[in-house]
Amino acid sequence: MDSLSIVIPAYNEANRLPASLNAVLAYAEGRFPWCEVIVVDDGSTDNTVETVKALGDARVRLLRNPGNRGKGYAVRHGMLAATGDWRLFTDADLSAPIEELGRLFAEAKRAGAAVAIGSRAIDRRLISIRQSWVRETAGRIFNLAMRVMTGLGFQDTQCGFKLFTADAAQRIFKRQLLDGFGFDVEDLYIAKKLGIKVVEVPVRWAHAEGTKVGLASGLKAFFDPLRIRWNNLKGLYNSEIG
């Protein structure tokens, strides 16, 4: 059985992290010969760092960004520091339950894919708590714009539950340029450019209150597909960064 790294980007998540980390560790116990959980603190102003340290579990690593750099920066930081054969990143609120990792593994191995992404759009019956009508509508408009601008055919790029092989993670995240919420689209665009097979998998999902995506960040994400196309035209994805 393969080893696993689970990356959790965290910004002011002191209240949610204890329950989420306990759930993740309990799920991994006995299922993987070796598992690490990497919490990447993105410049939190609450007790996120102290909460992780207080857990005192050797399986949990804490990384700290140089200030509040964005979710994309945090995920890239964690995925490139990870050492598992497979690397999952998941949101701190576990909107997609950690048990859904089994779906990603099964479909990735069945399809021979190096990347498996959780999707809320393929089977919306799996959504137990929905977002507001405004957020759902904005998400659908974003997906349509993303498809037109990038040529990607995924129904849901923004679900924060994605699994990569170690090789795919290294090749993709070493080319990622965006630090904000558009990084998911960028990573999938890079995967397509590199010929890395990606499979989209329906997962259970429940909206959790306390989203960190503000109006300004959401609007900025709408321009990210254009930035991605421009970066590609300039050849910025042709080689690894740093």
Secondary structure, DSSP 8 states (H G I E B T S, - for coil): ---EEEEEEESS-TTTHHHHHHHHHHHHTTTSSSEEEEEEE-S-SSSHHHHHHHH--TTEEEEE-SS---HHHHHHHHHHH--SSEEEEE-TT-SS-GGGHHHHHHHHHHHT-SEEEEESSS-GGGEEE---HHHHHHHHHHHHHHHHHH----S-S--SEEEEEHHHHHHHHTT----STTHHHHHHHHHHHHT--EEEEE--EE--S-----HHHHHHHHHHHHHHHHHHHTTTTSS---
